[in-house]
Amino acid sequence: MSVLVPLSIIMGVGGLLAFLWSLRTRQYEDLDGAAARILLDSDEDAAIGRDRQYPPPRGGRR
């Protein structure tokens, strides 16, 4: 029982630090954009240029 209280305090501080880190790295800036991004069709993504962020695979058919 004497281990549970310090362990819970350590876990609480760790959770608080993780939350503060997420605030500092602006994880909550664009909540509406993330919600709308899932609704986009893959054709619309190609038109916007989002498919170009990854390099093409090597050794593919030509």
GUSEKOL-739584 format. One record per residue: residue number from 0; residue in one letter; x, y, z of N, C-alpha, C in turn. Coordinates in Angstrom, 3 decimals. Layout:
<sites>
SITE / i / aa / nx / ny / nz / cax / cay / caz / cx / cy / cz
SITE / NUM / A / X / Y / Z / X / Y / Z / X / Y / Z
...
</sites>
This chain:
<sites>
SITE / i / aa / nx / ny / nz / cax / cay / caz / cx / cy / cz
SITE / 0 / M / 0.815 / -1.186 / 0.000 / 0.000 / 0.000 / 0.000 / 0.866 / 1.260 / 0.000
SITE / 1 / S / 2.017 / 1.186 / 0.585 / 2.868 / 2.372 / 0.628 / 3.493 / 2.670 / -0.730
SITE / 2 / V / 3.369 / 1.760 / -1.678 / 3.919 / 1.972 / -3.021 / 2.895 / 2.644 / -3.920
SITE / 3 / L / 1.614 / 2.437 / -3.653 / 0.570 / 2.916 / -4.547 / 0.440 / 4.437 / -4.565
SITE / 4 / V / 0.588 / 5.095 / -3.440 / 0.440 / 6.554 / -3.391 / 1.558 / 7.250 / -4.167
SITE / 5 / P / 2.835 / 6.933 / -3.936 / 3.880 / 7.570 / -4.746 / 3.767 / 7.216 / -6.236
SITE / 6 / L / 3.368 / 5.991 / -6.522 / 3.213 / 5.585 / -7.918 / 2.096 / 6.380 / -8.593
SITE / 7 / S / 0.994 / 6.598 / -7.900 / -0.099 / 7.384 / -8.476 / 0.295 / 8.848 / -8.648
SITE / 8 / I / 1.091 / 9.378 / -7.728 / 1.560 / 10.760 / -7.868 / 2.496 / 10.882 / -9.062
SITE / 9 / I / 3.388 / 9.937 / -9.242 / 4.311 / 9.936 / -10.377 / 3.541 / 9.834 / -11.689
SITE / 10 / M / 2.538 / 8.952 / -11.740 / 1.747 / 8.812 / -12.956 / 0.925 / 10.064 / -13.239
SITE / 11 / G / 0.411 / 10.719 / -12.195 / -0.339 / 11.960 / -12.371 / 0.537 / 13.078 / -12.902
SITE / 12 / V / 1.740 / 13.200 / -12.360 / 2.680 / 14.211 / -12.847 / 3.090 / 13.904 / -14.282
SITE / 13 / G / 3.276 / 12.627 / -14.600 / 3.617 / 12.246 / -15.978 / 2.507 / 12.593 / -16.951
SITE / 14 / G / 1.264 / 12.373 / -16.550 / 0.129 / 12.743 / -17.393 / 0.021 / 14.247 / -17.578
SITE / 15 / L / 0.276 / 14.991 / -16.512 / 0.248 / 16.451 / -16.602 / 1.349 / 16.955 / -17.527
SITE / 16 / L / 2.543 / 16.389 / -17.415 / 3.644 / 16.790 / -18.302 / 3.342 / 16.450 / -19.759
SITE / 17 / A / 2.729 / 15.307 / -20.010 / 2.359 / 14.939 / -21.379 / 1.323 / 15.912 / -21.930
SITE / 18 / F / 0.371 / 16.315 / -21.116 / -0.636 / 17.285 / -21.552 / -0.010 / 18.640 / -21.841
SITE / 19 / L / 0.882 / 19.100 / -20.964 / 1.548 / 20.385 / -21.196 / 2.427 / 20.335 / -22.442
SITE / 20 / W / 3.069 / 19.196 / -22.688 / 3.866 / 19.046 / -23.910 / 2.971 / 19.147 / -25.143
SITE / 21 / S / 1.797 / 18.529 / -25.092 / 0.904 / 18.588 / -26.246 / 0.392 / 20.002 / -26.481
SITE / 22 / L / 0.229 / 20.782 / -25.434 / -0.160 / 22.171 / -25.607 / 0.965 / 22.985 / -26.238
SITE / 23 / R / 2.194 / 22.755 / -25.786 / 3.336 / 23.524 / -26.307 / 3.646 / 23.196 / -27.756
SITE / 24 / T / 3.382 / 21.958 / -28.187 / 3.652 / 21.581 / -29.570 / 2.434 / 21.799 / -30.461
SITE / 25 / R / 1.433 / 22.502 / -29.952 / 0.253 / 22.926 / -30.702 / -0.516 / 21.761 / -31.318
SITE / 26 / Q / -0.726 / 20.722 / -30.545 / -1.482 / 19.568 / -31.016 / -2.969 / 19.877 / -31.148
SITE / 27 / Y / -3.453 / 20.905 / -30.471 / -4.879 / 21.222 / -30.468 / -5.203 / 22.450 / -31.308
SITE / 28 / E / -4.344 / 22.847 / -32.220 / -4.556 / 24.065 / -32.991 / -5.682 / 23.933 / -34.017
SITE / 29 / D / -5.685 / 22.871 / -34.816 / -6.604 / 22.762 / -35.946 / -7.512 / 21.552 / -35.762
SITE / 30 / L / -8.437 / 21.639 / -34.839 / -9.329 / 20.520 / -34.584 / -10.355 / 20.338 / -35.694
SITE / 31 / D / -10.821 / 21.435 / -36.294 / -11.802 / 21.324 / -37.372 / -11.180 / 20.776 / -38.642
SITE / 32 / G / -9.929 / 21.109 / -38.903 / -9.256 / 20.605 / -40.097 / -9.057 / 19.108 / -40.034
SITE / 33 / A / -8.718 / 18.595 / -38.870 / -8.547 / 17.152 / -38.726 / -9.874 / 16.431 / -38.878
SITE / 34 / A / -10.948 / 17.021 / -38.412 / -12.265 / 16.401 / -38.538 / -12.740 / 16.416 / -39.981
SITE / 35 / A / -12.432 / 17.461 / -40.729 / -12.879 / 17.556 / -42.114 / -11.981 / 16.772 / -43.057
SITE / 36 / R / -10.741 / 16.537 / -42.680 / -9.799 / 15.852 / -43.552 / -10.223 / 14.419 / -43.847
SITE / 37 / I / -10.914 / 13.785 / -42.923 / -11.338 / 12.409 / -43.132 / -12.470 / 12.339 / -44.163
SITE / 38 / L / -13.165 / 13.442 / -44.378 / -14.275 / 13.458 / -45.317 / -13.831 / 13.674 / -46.752
SITE / 39 / L / -12.583 / 14.071 / -46.971 / -12.096 / 14.319 / -48.318 / -11.934 / 13.010 / -49.079
SITE / 40 / D / -12.280 / 13.061 / -50.338 / -12.113 / 11.902 / -51.206 / -10.670 / 11.854 / -51.683
SITE / 41 / S / -10.184 / 10.680 / -52.056 / -8.794 / 10.563 / -52.494 / -8.551 / 11.341 / -53.782
SITE / 42 / D / -9.586 / 11.511 / -54.632 / -9.428 / 12.328 / -55.839 / -9.213 / 13.789 / -55.474
SITE / 43 / E / -9.893 / 14.231 / -54.450 / -9.706 / 15.606 / -53.999 / -8.321 / 15.786 / -53.388
SITE / 44 / D / -7.826 / 14.768 / -52.694 / -6.483 / 14.842 / -52.130 / -5.444 / 14.974 / -53.229
SITE / 45 / A / -5.626 / 14.250 / -54.318 / -4.677 / 14.335 / -55.431 / -4.738 / 15.718 / -56.075
SITE / 46 / A / -5.940 / 16.281 / -56.171 / -6.074 / 17.610 / -56.756 / -5.424 / 18.662 / -55.866
SITE / 47 / I / -5.484 / 18.472 / -54.564 / -4.872 / 19.418 / -53.642 / -3.354 / 19.247 / -53.631
SITE / 48 / G / -2.884 / 18.037 / -53.899 / -1.455 / 17.779 / -53.914 / -0.969 / 17.049 / -52.686
SITE / 49 / R / -1.861 / 16.460 / -51.931 / -1.439 / 15.770 / -50.717 / -0.767 / 14.445 / -51.008
SITE / 50 / D / -1.045 / 13.854 / -52.165 / -0.414 / 12.577 / -52.488 / 1.056 / 12.751 / -52.839
SITE / 51 / R / 1.483 / 13.961 / -53.118 / 2.865 / 14.187 / -53.525 / 3.823 / 14.303 / -52.355
SITE / 52 / Q / 3.351 / 14.160 / -51.139 / 4.240 / 14.301 / -49.991 / 5.116 / 13.076 / -49.779
SITE / 53 / Y / 4.767 / 11.952 / -50.372 / 5.567 / 10.746 / -50.249 / 6.282 / 10.479 / -51.561
SITE / 54 / P / 7.530 / 10.041 / -51.541 / 8.230 / 9.748 / -52.800 / 7.619 / 8.522 / -53.479
SITE / 55 / P / 7.680 / 8.472 / -54.818 / 7.123 / 7.313 / -55.519 / 7.928 / 6.050 / -55.212
SITE / 56 / P / 7.289 / 4.870 / -55.253 / 8.022 / 3.638 / -54.968 / 9.053 / 3.346 / -56.049
SITE / 57 / R / 10.148 / 2.739 / -55.650 / 11.210 / 2.396 / -56.606 / 10.927 / 1.043 / -57.229
SITE / 58 / G / 11.382 / 0.866 / -58.454 / 11.301 / -0.429 / -59.114 / 9.901 / -0.798 / -59.562
SITE / 59 / G / 9.009 / 0.171 / -59.664 / 7.659 / -0.116 / -60.106 / 7.585 / -0.263 / -61.613
SITE / 60 / R / 6.419 / -0.684 / -62.091 / 6.215 / -0.825 / -63.541 / 6.135 / 0.545 / -64.182
SITE / 61 / R / 6.587 / 0.608 / -65.440 / 6.525 / 1.877 / -66.189 / 5.648 / 1.747 / -67.367
</sites>
